[in-house]
Amino acid sequence: MTAPATPSVEVVLYHLTDREAAVVAAYHEASRRMAGTPGLLGNQLMNQVGRSDSYVVISHWDSWESFEKWERGAGHKDQTAPLREFRDTGREHPFEIYKVLASY
């Protein structure tokens, strides 16, 4: 079996809200703003099973360098602004960054 190509970096952002329609709309707006960002392979909005107020956005990047360049760029804050009000600030860290080591 050949392992599929995988992104090198996964970024997980935690959100907390009971306003599902609002977080979905904000996700779509942020995704439209990020369209065409070099190195961004895509993203997903997910809802925790059994907890209707808990959401995560996972973005998939081709390399650490691409993610880091975007994060330091001037447009970063504007692109992600629609989702900011939903960030789960009750967590120690409202986001986590993972480097992919292996996958199938």
A tleap script that builds the chain and sets N, CA, C and O, in Angstrom:
source leaprc.protein.ff14SB
mol = sequence {
  NMET THR ALA PRO ALA THR PRO SER VAL GLU
  VAL VAL LEU TYR HIE LEU THR ASP ARG GLU
  ALA ALA VAL VAL ALA ALA TYR HIE GLU ALA
  SER ARG ARG MET ALA GLY THR PRO GLY LEU
  LEU GLY ASN GLN LEU MET ASN GLN VAL GLY
  ARG SER ASP SER TYR VAL VAL ILE SER HIE
  TRP ASP SER TRP GLU SER PHE GLU LYS TRP
  GLU ARG GLY ALA GLY HIE LYS ASP GLN THR
  ALA PRO LEU ARG GLU PHE ARG ASP THR GLY
  ARG GLU HIE PRO PHE GLU ILE TYR LYS VAL
  LEU ALA SER CTYR
}
set mol.1.N position { 0.850 -1.180 0.000 }
set mol.1.CA position { 0.000 0.000 0.000 }
set mol.1.C position { 0.891 1.237 0.000 }
set mol.1.O position { 1.859 1.317 0.755 }
set mol.2.N position { 0.557 2.184 -0.843 }
set mol.2.CA position { 1.287 3.446 -0.917 }
set mol.2.C position { 0.572 4.475 -0.059 }
set mol.2.O position { -0.637 4.669 -0.178 }
set mol.3.N position { 1.323 5.123 0.795 }
set mol.3.CA position { 0.741 6.152 1.654 }
set mol.3.C position { 0.384 7.363 0.810 }
set mol.3.O position { 1.181 7.781 -0.030 }
set mol.4.N position { -0.807 7.941 1.016 }
set mol.4.CA position { -1.182 9.133 0.264 }
set mol.4.C position { -0.339 10.324 0.675 }
set mol.4.O position { 0.200 10.371 1.780 }
set mol.5.N position { -0.234 11.285 -0.229 }
set mol.5.CA position { 0.481 12.516 0.105 }
set mol.5.C position { -0.252 13.214 1.238 }
set mol.5.O position { -1.480 13.292 1.231 }
set mol.6.N position { 0.484 13.712 2.195 }
set mol.6.CA position { -0.131 14.369 3.342 }
set mol.6.C position { 0.465 15.744 3.553 }
set mol.6.O position { 1.607 15.997 3.169 }
set mol.7.N position { -0.290 16.622 4.152 }
set mol.7.CA position { 0.266 17.926 4.484 }
set mol.7.C position { 1.296 17.781 5.587 }
set mol.7.O position { 1.297 16.792 6.320 }
set mol.8.N position { 2.156 18.747 5.702 }
set mol.8.CA position { 3.199 18.713 6.714 }
set mol.8.C position { 2.766 19.331 8.028 }
set mol.8.O position { 3.343 19.024 9.071 }
set mol.9.N position { 1.771 20.189 8.001 }
set mol.9.CA position { 1.343 20.886 9.210 }
set mol.9.C position { -0.178 20.890 9.281 }
set mol.9.O position { -0.859 21.146 8.288 }
set mol.10.N position { -0.693 20.604 10.459 }
set mol.10.CA position { -2.131 20.668 10.740 }
set mol.10.C position { -2.311 21.669 11.874 }
set mol.10.O position { -1.643 21.567 12.903 }
set mol.11.N position { -3.196 22.622 11.696 }
set mol.11.CA position { -3.477 23.619 12.719 }
set mol.11.C position { -4.906 23.399 13.191 }
set mol.11.O position { -5.837 23.357 12.387 }
set mol.12.N position { -5.070 23.262 14.496 }
set mol.12.CA position { -6.375 22.995 15.099 }
set mol.12.C position { -6.768 24.203 15.940 }
set mol.12.O position { -6.065 24.566 16.883 }
set mol.13.N position { -7.900 24.826 15.594 }
set mol.13.CA position { -8.412 25.971 16.352 }
set mol.13.C position { -9.713 25.568 17.022 }
set mol.13.O position { -10.610 25.021 16.380 }
set mol.14.N position { -9.811 25.839 18.310 }
set mol.14.CA position { -10.978 25.450 19.092 }
set mol.14.C position { -11.950 26.616 19.218 }
set mol.14.O position { -11.552 27.750 19.483 }
set mol.15.N position { -13.232 26.315 19.022 }
set mol.15.CA position { -14.278 27.337 19.114 }
set mol.15.C position { -15.404 26.824 19.993 }
set mol.15.O position { -15.665 25.623 20.054 }
set mol.16.N position { -16.066 27.748 20.671 }
set mol.16.CA position { -17.137 27.388 21.581 }
set mol.16.C position { -18.275 28.385 21.412 }
set mol.16.O position { -18.097 29.583 21.630 }
set mol.17.N position { -19.455 27.882 21.018 }
set mol.17.CA position { -20.617 28.735 20.844 }
set mol.17.C position { -21.866 27.874 20.709 }
set mol.17.O position { -21.805 26.736 20.245 }
set mol.18.N position { -22.979 28.425 21.113 }
set mol.18.CA position { -24.252 27.727 20.886 }
set mol.18.C position { -24.949 28.291 19.645 }
set mol.18.O position { -26.117 27.991 19.396 }
set mol.19.N position { -24.232 29.104 18.870 }
set mol.19.CA position { -24.771 29.727 17.659 }
set mol.19.C position { -24.196 29.051 16.417 }
set mol.19.O position { -23.318 29.593 15.746 }
set mol.20.N position { -24.709 27.858 16.128 }
set mol.20.CA position { -24.172 27.066 15.023 }
set mol.20.C position { -24.201 27.810 13.692 }
set mol.20.O position { -23.196 27.832 12.981 }
set mol.21.N position { -25.319 28.413 13.347 }
set mol.21.CA position { -25.416 29.109 12.058 }
set mol.21.C position { -24.372 30.219 11.961 }
set mol.21.O position { -23.800 30.439 10.893 }
set mol.22.N position { -24.123 30.910 13.053 }
set mol.22.CA position { -23.153 32.004 13.044 }
set mol.22.C position { -21.724 31.496 12.867 }
set mol.22.O position { -20.946 32.090 12.119 }
set mol.23.N position { -21.373 30.413 13.540 }
set mol.23.CA position { -20.016 29.891 13.401 }
set mol.23.C position { -19.808 29.293 12.008 }
set mol.23.O position { -18.718 29.405 11.446 }
set mol.24.N position { -20.832 28.665 11.452 }
set mol.24.CA position { -20.718 28.129 10.084 }
set mol.24.C position { -20.544 29.275 9.085 }
set mol.24.O position { -19.711 29.188 8.182 }
set mol.25.N position { -21.315 30.335 9.238 }
set mol.25.CA position { -21.185 31.491 8.338 }
set mol.25.C position { -19.799 32.130 8.470 }
set mol.25.O position { -19.191 32.499 7.465 }
set mol.26.N position { -19.300 32.263 9.696 }
set mol.26.CA position { -17.971 32.843 9.916 }
set mol.26.C position { -16.886 31.960 9.301 }
set mol.26.O position { -15.921 32.464 8.728 }
set mol.27.N position { -17.049 30.647 9.423 }
set mol.27.CA position { -16.103 29.708 8.823 }
set mol.27.C position { -16.054 29.898 7.299 }
set mol.27.O position { -14.974 29.964 6.711 }
set mol.28.N position { -17.222 29.984 6.674 }
set mol.28.CA position { -17.251 30.165 5.218 }
set mol.28.C position { -16.617 31.494 4.810 }
set mol.28.O position { -15.902 31.557 3.811 }
set mol.29.N position { -16.871 32.545 5.569 }
set mol.29.CA position { -16.267 33.845 5.257 }
set mol.29.C position { -14.749 33.792 5.409 }
set mol.29.O position { -14.025 34.270 4.535 }
set mol.30.N position { -14.262 33.221 6.500 }
set mol.30.CA position { -12.815 33.113 6.697 }
set mol.30.C position { -12.192 32.267 5.591 }
set mol.30.O position { -11.114 32.591 5.093 }
set mol.31.N position { -12.865 31.185 5.207 }
set mol.31.CA position { -12.344 30.322 4.143 }
set mol.31.C position { -12.287 31.055 2.814 }
set mol.31.O position { -11.331 30.887 2.057 }
set mol.32.N position { -13.300 31.869 2.518 }
set mol.32.CA position { -13.268 32.677 1.283 }
set mol.32.C position { -12.089 33.647 1.322 }
set mol.32.O position { -11.402 33.838 0.318 }
set mol.33.N position { -11.858 34.260 2.485 }
set mol.33.CA position { -10.743 35.213 2.597 }
set mol.33.C position { -9.389 34.532 2.428 }
set mol.33.O position { -8.435 35.144 1.947 }
set mol.34.N position { -9.311 33.275 2.821 }
set mol.34.CA position { -8.038 32.556 2.753 }
set mol.34.C position { -7.827 31.835 1.422 }
set mol.34.O position { -6.747 31.298 1.176 }
set mol.35.N position { -8.829 31.816 0.576 }
set mol.35.CA position { -8.704 31.142 -0.725 }
set mol.35.C position { -7.481 31.664 -1.471 }
set mol.35.O position { -7.272 32.873 -1.569 }
set mol.36.N position { -6.692 30.759 -1.986 }
set mol.36.CA position { -5.509 31.141 -2.743 }
set mol.36.C position { -4.275 31.391 -1.898 }
set mol.36.O position { -3.227 31.746 -2.438 }
set mol.37.N position { -4.369 31.216 -0.594 }
set mol.37.CA position { -3.211 31.409 0.273 }
set mol.37.C position { -2.150 30.363 -0.074 }
set mol.37.O position { -2.429 29.164 -0.028 }
set mol.38.N position { -0.939 30.801 -0.418 }
set mol.38.CA position { 0.110 29.841 -0.776 }
set mol.38.C position { 0.370 28.846 0.349 }
set mol.38.O position { 0.578 29.231 1.499 }
set mol.39.N position { 0.355 27.566 0.002 }
set mol.39.CA position { 0.651 26.512 0.968 }
set mol.39.C position { -0.558 25.946 1.687 }
set mol.39.O position { -0.475 24.861 2.263 }
set mol.40.N position { -1.684 26.655 1.668 }
set mol.40.CA position { -2.888 26.159 2.324 }
set mol.40.C position { -3.548 25.125 1.418 }
set mol.40.O position { -3.959 25.434 0.300 }
set mol.41.N position { -3.642 23.907 1.913 }
set mol.41.CA position { -4.221 22.819 1.130 }
set mol.41.C position { -5.724 22.696 1.328 }
set mol.41.O position { -6.409 22.089 0.504 }
set mol.42.N position { -6.243 23.259 2.403 }
set mol.42.CA position { -7.666 23.194 2.689 }
set mol.42.C position { -7.915 23.264 4.180 }
set mol.42.O position { -6.982 23.318 4.981 }
set mol.43.N position { -9.189 23.263 4.543 }
set mol.43.CA position { -9.546 23.288 5.955 }
set mol.43.C position { -10.901 22.628 6.147 }
set mol.43.O position { -11.630 22.380 5.186 }
set mol.44.N position { -11.225 22.350 7.396 }
set mol.44.CA position { -12.489 21.707 7.738 }
set mol.44.C position { -13.044 22.342 9.006 }
set mol.44.O position { -12.293 22.715 9.908 }
set mol.45.N position { -14.352 22.457 9.063 }
set mol.45.CA position { -15.053 22.832 10.292 }
set mol.45.C position { -15.724 21.571 10.795 }
set mol.45.O position { -16.458 20.914 10.056 }
set mol.46.N position { -15.474 21.230 12.058 }
set mol.46.CA position { -16.069 20.029 12.636 }
set mol.46.C position { -16.743 20.369 13.960 }
set mol.46.O position { -16.343 21.293 14.669 }
set mol.47.N position { -17.770 19.598 14.267 }
set mol.47.CA position { -18.529 19.751 15.504 }
set mol.47.C position { -18.308 18.493 16.343 }
set mol.47.O position { -18.417 17.376 15.837 }
set mol.48.N position { -18.001 18.677 17.619 }
set mol.48.CA position { -17.745 17.534 18.493 }
set mol.48.C position { -19.016 16.718 18.699 }
set mol.48.O position { -20.060 17.268 19.052 }
set mol.49.N position { -18.933 15.427 18.484 }
set mol.49.CA position { -20.074 14.538 18.688 }
set mol.49.C position { -20.448 14.554 20.167 }
set mol.49.O position { -19.602 14.369 21.042 }
set mol.50.N position { -21.729 14.778 20.426 }
set mol.50.CA position { -22.213 14.804 21.801 }
set mol.50.C position { -22.067 16.138 22.495 }
set mol.50.O position { -22.457 16.284 23.654 }
set mol.51.N position { -21.506 17.120 21.794 }
set mol.51.CA position { -21.348 18.451 22.385 }
set mol.51.C position { -21.614 19.489 21.296 }
set mol.51.O position { -20.708 19.863 20.551 }
set mol.52.N position { -22.836 19.940 21.212 }
set mol.52.CA position { -23.260 20.790 20.102 }
set mol.52.C position { -22.644 22.185 20.113 }
set mol.52.O position { -22.751 22.900 19.116 }
set mol.53.N position { -22.005 22.595 21.201 }
set mol.53.CA position { -21.414 23.936 21.260 }
set mol.53.C position { -19.907 23.952 21.021 }
set mol.53.O position { -19.282 25.010 21.098 }
set mol.54.N position { -19.318 22.796 20.734 }
set mol.54.CA position { -17.866 22.692 20.592 }
set mol.54.C position { -17.486 22.427 19.135 }
set mol.54.O position { -17.942 21.458 18.530 }
set mol.55.N position { -16.649 23.299 18.584 }
set mol.55.CA position { -16.242 23.224 17.179 }
set mol.55.C position { -14.729 23.291 17.066 }
set mol.55.O position { -14.060 23.876 17.918 }
set mol.56.N position { -14.199 22.699 16.022 }
set mol.56.CA position { -12.799 22.875 15.675 }
set mol.56.C position { -12.698 23.189 14.189 }
set mol.56.O position { -13.491 22.710 13.378 }
set mol.57.N position { -11.716 23.995 13.857 }
set mol.57.CA position { -11.341 24.224 12.466 }
set mol.57.C position { -9.937 23.662 12.334 }
set mol.57.O position { -9.033 24.027 13.086 }
set mol.58.N position { -9.768 22.775 11.376 }
set mol.58.CA position { -8.451 22.207 11.117 }
set mol.58.C position { -8.015 22.670 9.737 }
set mol.58.O position { -8.711 22.454 8.745 }
set mol.59.N position { -6.855 23.306 9.689 }
set mol.59.CA position { -6.316 23.719 8.385 }
set mol.59.C position { -5.111 22.843 8.057 }
set mol.59.O position { -4.343 22.454 8.937 }
set mol.60.N position { -4.968 22.547 6.788 }
set mol.60.CA position { -3.951 21.632 6.283 }
set mol.60.C position { -2.967 22.441 5.421 }
set mol.60.O position { -3.364 23.113 4.469 }
set mol.61.N position { -1.696 22.361 5.772 }
set mol.61.CA position { -0.653 23.147 5.104 }
set mol.61.C position { 0.388 22.227 4.487 }
set mol.61.O position { 0.661 21.143 5.003 }
set mol.62.N position { 0.965 22.671 3.375 }
set mol.62.CA position { 1.953 21.847 2.686 }
set mol.62.C position { 3.307 21.829 3.370 }
set mol.62.O position { 4.085 20.897 3.171 }
set mol.63.N position { 3.603 22.848 4.176 }
set mol.63.CA position { 4.899 22.898 4.860 }
set mol.63.C position { 4.837 23.860 6.040 }
set mol.63.O position { 3.981 24.742 6.118 }
set mol.64.N position { 5.771 23.653 6.942 }
set mol.64.CA position { 5.900 24.557 8.085 }
set mol.64.C position { 6.234 25.970 7.591 }
set mol.64.O position { 5.728 26.960 8.121 }
set mol.65.N position { 7.073 26.046 6.591 }
set mol.65.CA position { 7.488 27.345 6.064 }
set mol.65.C position { 6.298 28.125 5.503 }
set mol.65.O position { 6.182 29.328 5.737 }
set mol.66.N position { 5.423 27.454 4.771 }
set mol.66.CA position { 4.236 28.127 4.218 }
set mol.66.C position { 3.341 28.649 5.336 }
set mol.66.O position { 2.888 29.793 5.293 }
set mol.67.N position { 3.089 27.810 6.332 }
set mol.67.CA position { 2.249 28.234 7.450 }
set mol.67.C position { 2.863 29.408 8.187 }
set mol.67.O position { 2.176 30.387 8.479 }
set mol.68.N position { 4.137 29.320 8.489 }
set mol.68.CA position { 4.824 30.368 9.239 }
set mol.68.C position { 4.828 31.695 8.467 }
set mol.68.O position { 4.630 32.757 9.056 }
set mol.69.N position { 5.051 31.633 7.165 }
set mol.69.CA position { 5.042 32.846 6.343 }
set mol.69.C position { 3.664 33.495 6.375 }
set mol.69.O position { 3.555 34.712 6.521 }
set mol.70.N position { 2.605 32.686 6.238 }
set mol.70.CA position { 1.246 33.214 6.301 }
set mol.70.C position { 0.948 33.803 7.678 }
set mol.70.O position { 0.387 34.894 7.780 }
set mol.71.N position { 1.316 33.092 8.722 }
set mol.71.CA position { 1.021 33.539 10.086 }
set mol.71.C position { 1.685 34.875 10.407 }
set mol.71.O position { 1.117 35.691 11.134 }
set mol.72.N position { 2.880 35.102 9.872 }
set mol.72.CA position { 3.583 36.362 10.103 }
set mol.72.C position { 3.144 37.475 9.159 }
set mol.72.O position { 3.505 38.635 9.354 }
set mol.73.N position { 2.367 37.125 8.136 }
set mol.73.CA position { 1.966 38.086 7.119 }
set mol.73.C position { 0.915 39.077 7.596 }
set mol.73.O position { 0.234 38.861 8.599 }
set mol.74.N position { 0.804 40.149 6.864 }
set mol.74.CA position { -0.115 41.231 7.209 }
set mol.74.C position { -1.583 40.821 7.112 }
set mol.74.O position { -2.410 41.346 7.857 }
set mol.75.N position { -1.923 39.905 6.225 }
set mol.75.CA position { -3.315 39.536 6.024 }
set mol.75.C position { -3.860 38.500 6.995 }
set mol.75.O position { -5.070 38.284 7.047 }
set mol.76.N position { -3.000 37.866 7.754 }
set mol.76.CA position { -3.384 36.780 8.660 }
set mol.76.C position { -4.554 37.140 9.568 }
set mol.76.O position { -5.543 36.409 9.612 }
set mol.77.N position { -4.461 38.229 10.278 }
set mol.77.CA position { -5.499 38.604 11.243 }
set mol.77.C position { -6.819 38.953 10.557 }
set mol.77.O position { -7.886 38.607 11.063 }
set mol.78.N position { -6.760 39.626 9.423 }
set mol.78.CA position { -7.985 39.972 8.700 }
set mol.78.C position { -8.666 38.724 8.140 }
set mol.78.O position { -9.892 38.612 8.167 }
set mol.79.N position { -7.866 37.792 7.634 }
set mol.79.CA position { -8.443 36.584 7.048 }
set mol.79.C position { -9.178 35.742 8.081 }
set mol.79.O position { -10.208 35.146 7.767 }
set mol.80.N position { -8.673 35.682 9.294 }
set mol.80.CA position { -9.267 34.832 10.327 }
set mol.80.C position { -10.230 35.583 11.246 }
set mol.80.O position { -10.815 34.980 12.146 }
set mol.81.N position { -10.402 36.868 11.038 }
set mol.81.CA position { -11.243 37.696 11.918 }
set mol.81.C position { -12.674 37.185 12.086 }
set mol.81.O position { -13.196 37.258 13.198 }
set mol.82.N position { -13.334 36.676 11.050 }
set mol.82.CA position { -14.726 36.257 11.234 }
set mol.82.C position { -14.921 35.197 12.319 }
set mol.82.O position { -15.975 35.155 12.954 }
set mol.83.N position { -13.932 34.349 12.536 }
set mol.83.CA position { -14.068 33.280 13.529 }
set mol.83.C position { -13.590 33.667 14.928 }
set mol.83.O position { -13.854 32.952 15.895 }
set mol.84.N position { -12.900 34.777 15.036 }
set mol.84.CA position { -12.245 35.127 16.300 }
set mol.84.C position { -13.203 35.212 17.483 }
set mol.84.O position { -12.843 34.807 18.588 }
set mol.85.N position { -14.406 35.724 17.280 }
set mol.85.CA position { -15.340 35.878 18.408 }
set mol.85.C position { -15.782 34.547 18.996 }
set mol.85.O position { -16.283 34.504 20.119 }
set mol.86.N position { -15.603 33.458 18.251 }
set mol.86.CA position { -16.032 32.141 18.721 }
set mol.86.C position { -14.905 31.329 19.364 }
set mol.86.O position { -15.138 30.213 19.830 }
set mol.87.N position { -13.701 31.871 19.392 }
set mol.87.CA position { -12.548 31.147 19.925 }
set mol.87.C position { -12.811 30.690 21.361 }
set mol.87.O position { -13.346 31.443 22.174 }
set mol.88.N position { -12.435 29.464 21.656 }
set mol.88.CA position { -12.634 28.894 22.991 }
set mol.88.C position { -11.510 29.374 23.905 }
set mol.88.O position { -10.457 28.742 23.988 }
set mol.89.N position { -11.736 30.482 24.584 }
set mol.89.CA position { -10.716 31.071 25.451 }
set mol.89.C position { -10.662 30.415 26.829 }
set mol.89.O position { -9.823 30.775 27.654 }
set mol.90.N position { -11.555 29.453 27.081 }
set mol.90.CA position { -11.510 28.706 28.336 }
set mol.90.C position { -10.402 27.657 28.345 }
set mol.90.O position { -10.043 27.136 29.402 }
set mol.91.N position { -9.876 27.356 27.197 }
set mol.91.CA position { -8.770 26.394 27.088 }
set mol.91.C position { -7.454 27.084 27.401 }
set mol.91.O position { -7.327 28.301 27.271 }
set mol.92.N position { -6.489 26.298 27.812 }
set mol.92.CA position { -5.155 26.849 28.052 }
set mol.92.C position { -4.597 27.449 26.761 }
set mol.92.O position { -3.971 28.508 26.774 }
set mol.93.N position { -4.833 26.755 25.649 }
set mol.93.CA position { -4.417 27.232 24.326 }
set mol.93.C position { -5.618 27.095 23.390 }
set mol.93.O position { -6.131 25.989 23.218 }
set mol.94.N position { -6.080 28.195 22.778 }
set mol.94.CA position { -7.236 28.095 21.874 }
set mol.94.C position { -6.892 27.486 20.514 }
set mol.94.O position { -7.771 27.301 19.672 }
set mol.95.N position { -5.611 27.176 20.303 }
set mol.95.CA position { -5.215 26.518 19.067 }
set mol.95.C position { -3.988 25.654 19.354 }
set mol.95.O position { -3.271 25.861 20.333 }
set mol.96.N position { -3.772 24.690 18.480 }
set mol.96.CA position { -2.588 23.838 18.547 }
set mol.96.C position { -2.071 23.628 17.137 }
set mol.96.O position { -2.841 23.626 16.176 }
set mol.97.N position { -0.771 23.454 17.020 }
set mol.97.CA position { -0.133 23.243 15.727 }
set mol.97.C position { 0.621 21.922 15.788 }
set mol.97.O position { 1.391 21.672 16.714 }
set mol.98.N position { 0.385 21.082 14.784 }
set mol.98.CA position { 1.008 19.772 14.737 }
set mol.98.C position { 1.800 19.614 13.451 }
set mol.98.O position { 1.320 19.973 12.375 }
set mol.99.N position { 3.014 19.078 13.556 }
set mol.99.CA position { 3.758 18.673 12.379 }
set mol.99.C position { 3.472 17.203 12.139 }
set mol.99.O position { 3.566 16.389 13.058 }
set mol.100.N position { 3.122 16.860 10.908 }
set mol.100.CA position { 2.802 15.483 10.561 }
set mol.100.C position { 4.116 14.708 10.435 }
set mol.100.O position { 5.022 15.107 9.703 }
set mol.101.N position { 4.197 13.596 11.162 }
set mol.101.CA position { 5.394 12.762 11.112 }
set mol.101.C position { 5.221 11.550 10.205 }
set mol.101.O position { 6.174 11.103 9.568 }
set mol.102.N position { 4.001 11.021 10.151 }
set mol.102.CA position { 3.722 9.872 9.304 }
set mol.102.C position { 2.227 9.747 9.111 }
set mol.102.O position { 1.447 10.218 9.938 }
set mol.103.N position { 1.823 9.115 8.023 }
set mol.103.CA position { 0.403 8.876 7.798 }
set mol.103.C position { 0.230 7.798 6.739 }
set mol.103.O position { 1.166 7.477 6.006 }
set mol.104.N position { -0.962 7.248 6.665 }
set mol.104.CA position { -1.341 6.266 5.651 }
set mol.104.C position { -2.587 6.723 4.962 }
set mol.104.O position { -3.083 6.040 4.067 }
savepdb mol mol.pdb
quit
